[in-house]
Amino acid sequence: MSLIYFTGLAALAVAGFLLGRNRAAVANRTETFHSRPSYHGAYVVVSVLLPMLLVFAVGVPVAHHLVETQALTVFDPSVLDDELRRGAALRDIVAVATGRHTGDATPALVRAAETWSSLRAWTDNLILAGGGIVGLLGAAYGLRAISATFRARNRVERVVKVVLFGCASVAVLTTVGIVFSVLLETVHFFQKVSPLDFLFGLEWSPQTAIRADQVGSSGAFGIAPLVVGTLLITTIAMLVAGPIGLFAAIYLAEYASPRVRAVAKPLLEILAGIPTVVLGFFAALSLAPWLRELGQSLGLNVASESALAAGLVMGMMIIPFVSSLSDDVINAVPQSLRDGSYGMGATKSETIKRVVLPAAFSGIVSAMMLAISRAVGETMIVVMAAGLAANLSFNPLDAVTTFTVQIKTILVGDQEFDSAKTLSAFALGFVLFFFTLTLNVIAMQIVKRYREQYD
């Protein structure tokens, strides 16, 4: 039904646009119109779309509710009171009605399926008819409004503005909803665990005994090992990605020929498209064993899963974030600044160091902050290369873990949602959100302070 409905909607919209535009174009020959013919056609489209979408958005949920309610009336009233039994009954009804039910169906189930099918067909036809009628009425209303004094452009742009505002509101409300959902569960966690123990504790061991007669840990929720592990791996990654990405951007923007740039930049950006699980396999199966053998030859004790292996591979992954954005920022520096530097006798290297990079400093900082945020949020590489051990260690040769790895580990499998262990994942997510927000605020302040504006 949905496919037929939206096909008819599209057909009416196209027909309305063509009729409205042609009618306005013909009338525009004899008198001057306020808006162009295309705006009159667009107004007809709006007159068709809005009522038809409203009918669909309201009619479909109401129709489904009525159909399901009537189909369930053949069962015992206790089925309607139990949400699980109600859902199971509805699945069986739909399966029988669509011919996908396996096994023998009871007479009551057959009657319910017949009721569901007949009412579903009736409501679908009603929605199709209602949508078609309001669509035709809307098209007639839009066509009737066409005149020389009608401000079609203003009306259409007002509708577009409302649509754009709605899209922006969805993005903002989604962010607010995520924050408040995480914050609510974090508050529940802090009712079970002291915030001071969580923020300043030196041991992370979220395993707890579910029942009093079970053997298990009492739980230790200090995030200091996670903070150290996250910062250690991120630092190693940025020590790799920062210089390599920035130097690659300088070469591509200032030294590379157009032919080399056209080949090198897409190849460099391919790194951003490699799945992180593939990079994790590379770190765990290739790089980590090689680092361990190298460490043994030098007399160093390198763990089979180390922060160094995860940081090096993560640095490879975020090189495109630094290089691509820095390249765009460097190219945005006006050529007149370079020409002025050359005119003063500066060399190309001096121009890059003293003119181009200072002018692009704010954009380069933004690229670095974006890369740091990406590194902080990475999970798969750390899981496969750095391990799950929450060690409070600043040694890059030891195994460590991060916020995201612990969130993933805690929420995998069957857990009691109201336990301190499960709720700790939300607390970790809130701290991680606050950390990335702080990075963004710092980046914005740096950009605001050092941003250069050119004519």
PEBELUR-V680850 format. One record per residue. SS is DSSP state (H for helix, E for strand, - for the rest). PHI is phi as a letter, one per 40 degrees, with the letter a starting at -180 (* if undefined). Layout:
<<SS,PHI> <SS,PHI>>
This chain:
<<-,*> <H,c> <H,c> <H,c> <H,c> <H,c> <H,c> <H,c> <H,c> <H,c> <H,c> <H,c> <H,c> <H,c> <H,c> <H,c> <H,c> <H,c> <H,c> <H,c> <H,c> <H,c> <H,c> <H,c> <H,c> <H,c> <H,c> <-,c> <-,c> <-,b> <-,a> <-,c> <-,c> <-,c> <-,b> <-,c> <H,d> <H,c> <H,c> <H,c> <H,c> <H,c> <H,c> <H,c> <H,d> <H,c> <H,c> <H,c> <H,c> <H,d> <H,c> <H,c> <H,c> <H,c> <H,c> <H,c> <H,c> <H,c> <H,c> <H,c> <H,c> <H,c> <H,c> <H,c> <H,c> <H,c> <H,c> <H,c> <H,c> <H,c> <H,c> <H,c> <-,c> <-,c> <-,c> <-,c> <H,d> <H,c> <H,c> <H,c> <H,c> <-,c> <H,c> <H,c> <H,c> <H,c> <H,c> <H,c> <H,c> <H,c> <H,c> <H,c> <H,c> <H,c> <H,c> <H,c> <H,c> <-,c> <-,g> <-,b> <-,c> <-,b> <-,g> <-,c> <-,c> <-,c> <H,d> <H,c> <H,c> <H,c> <H,c> <H,c> <H,c> <H,c> <H,c> <H,c> <H,c> <H,c> <H,c> <H,c> <H,c> <H,c> <H,c> <H,c> <H,c> <H,c> <H,c> <H,c> <H,c> <H,c> <H,c> <H,c> <H,c> <H,c> <H,c> <H,c> <H,c> <H,c> <H,c> <H,c> <H,c> <H,c> <H,c> <H,c> <-,c> <-,c> <-,a> <-,c> <-,c> <-,c> <-,c> <H,c> <H,c> <H,c> <H,c> <H,c> <H,c> <H,c> <H,c> <H,c> <H,c> <H,c> <H,c> <H,c> <H,c> <H,c> <H,c> <H,c> <H,c> <H,c> <H,c> <H,c> <H,c> <H,c> <H,c> <H,c> <H,c> <H,c> <H,c> <H,c> <H,c> <H,c> <H,c> <H,c> <H,c> <H,c> <H,c> <H,c> <H,c> <H,c> <-,c> <-,b> <-,b> <-,c> <H,d> <H,c> <H,c> <H,c> <H,c> <H,b> <-,c> <-,b> <-,b> <E,b> <E,a> <-,c> <-,c> <-,b> <-,c> <-,c> <-,b> <-,c> <-,c> <-,c> <-,c> <-,a> <-,c> <-,c> <-,g> <E,b> <E,b> <-,c> <-,c> <H,d> <H,c> <H,c> <H,c> <H,c> <H,c> <H,c> <H,c> <H,c> <H,c> <H,c> <H,c> <H,c> <H,c> <H,c> <H,c> <H,c> <H,c> <H,c> <H,c> <H,c> <H,c> <H,c> <H,c> <H,c> <H,c> <H,c> <H,c> <H,c> <H,c> <H,b> <H,b> <-,c> <-,c> <H,d> <H,c> <H,c> <H,c> <H,c> <H,c> <H,c> <H,c> <H,c> <H,c> <H,c> <H,c> <H,c> <H,d> <H,c> <H,c> <-,c> <-,d> <H,c> <H,c> <H,c> <H,c> <H,c> <H,c> <H,c> <H,c> <H,c> <H,c> <H,b> <H,c> <H,c> <H,c> <H,c> <H,c> <H,c> <H,c> <H,c> <H,c> <H,c> <H,c> <-,c> <-,g> <-,b> <-,c> <-,b> <-,c> <-,c> <-,b> <-,b> <H,c> <H,c> <H,c> <H,c> <H,c> <H,c> <H,c> <H,c> <H,c> <H,d> <H,c> <H,c> <H,d> <H,c> <H,c> <H,c> <H,c> <H,c> <H,c> <H,c> <H,c> <H,c> <H,c> <H,c> <H,c> <H,c> <-,c> <-,d> <H,c> <H,c> <H,c> <H,c> <H,c> <H,c> <H,c> <H,c> <H,c> <-,c> <-,g> <-,c> <-,c> <H,c> <H,c> <H,c> <H,c> <H,c> <H,c> <H,b> <H,b> <H,c> <H,c> <H,c> <H,c> <-,c> <H,d> <H,c> <H,c> <H,c> <H,c> <H,c> <H,c> <H,c> <H,c> <H,c> <H,c> <H,c> <H,c> <H,c> <H,c> <H,c> <-,c> <-,c> <-,b> <H,c> <H,c> <H,c> <H,d> <H,c> <H,b> <-,b> <-,g> <-,b> <-,c> <-,c> <-,c> <-,c> <-,a> <-,c> <-,c> <-,c> <-,c> <-,c> <-,c> <-,b> <-,b> <-,b> <H,d> <H,c> <H,c> <H,c> <H,c> <H,c> <H,c> <H,c> <-,c> <-,c> <-,g> <-,c> <-,b> <-,c> <-,c> <-,c> <-,c> <H,c> <H,c> <H,c> <H,c> <H,c> <H,c> <H,c> <H,c> <H,c> <H,c> <H,c> <H,c> <H,c> <H,c> <H,c> <H,c> <H,c> <H,c> <H,c> <H,c> <H,c> <H,c> <H,c> <H,c> <H,c> <H,c> <H,c> <H,c> <H,c> <H,c> <H,b> <-,c> <-,b> <-,b> <-,b> <-,c>>
